């Protein structure tokens, strides 16, 4: 699962030309391939916006960064377009989120891209990050058997301490691909990790003082964050999320009984809750709040950095948990 970038896939082309999809050396470590020369920019692609921002913070004006996945997409269903794959053929580094996000499409995509870009360096941002089990899997097209499978929570980057590990992983990859800039990359990464430590302290200090210690959300994205700061995280299945029509919601009494077990006044969503959902919550005495998981590239937050988005999330949490 965490070694997607190192999997081997045989491709037959023309006269049975076999390519190694993961570009591994005999030692098992992925080959760096052709390096970027001084004066050139390192072209970096990421699945999620978070790792894209990390790459920008590390690389500065020495990198050109793009994110694949649009905002508002269910990444269990999303896959790159043909244009995405053509763009990836021009990339130097691909940063996978890992933890199962790319499992459905990565091997085939990489096998296709490697035909024209054998120097692509692929890294998994989740390497070295402690795994948590996913609290809820919500692909409406999945089979019952698929839904029953154990999955790893992929939102590791929403914990600032995990973000620091990802910064180190990305900085190491950029330095291998562009050794001429290695010193600058390390300096930038170290400076950014100081800011992440400051963010971590803000979260710890603020959330230690809130009145309520429980977050209720039909989205499972914030488990790493809540575990880090001693909050309880409940993901109800009694209420629909935006991917589902409201007619799948249970009777109001059942939902009310479910929510009554938890110390919450605000139910959090990853985006603006549908008006019918907001009205449904209002009738039960709750309000709908928004937390940003910082995934997709077309969201207004794409112009904001990770730290800014996380500070905005903290303000929302502080207000909601003190109601």
Buried (B, 14 or more C-beta within 10 A) or exposed (E): EBEBBBBEBEBEEEEEEEBBBBBBEEEEEBBBBEBBEEEBBBBBBBBBBBBBBBBBBBBEEBBBBBBBBBBBBEBBEBBBEEEBBEBBEBBBBBBBBBBBBBBBEBBBBBBBBBEEBEBBBBBBBBBEBEBBEBBBBBBEEBEEEEEEEEBBBBBBBBBBBBBBBBBBBBBBBBBBBBBBBBEBBBEBBEEBBEBBEEBBEBBEEBBEEBEBBBBBBBBBBBBBBBBBBEBBBBBBEBBBBBBBEEEEBBEEEEBBEBBEEBBBBBBBBBBEBBEEBBEBBEEBEBEBBBBBBBBBBEBEBBEBBBBBBBBBBBEBBBEBBEE
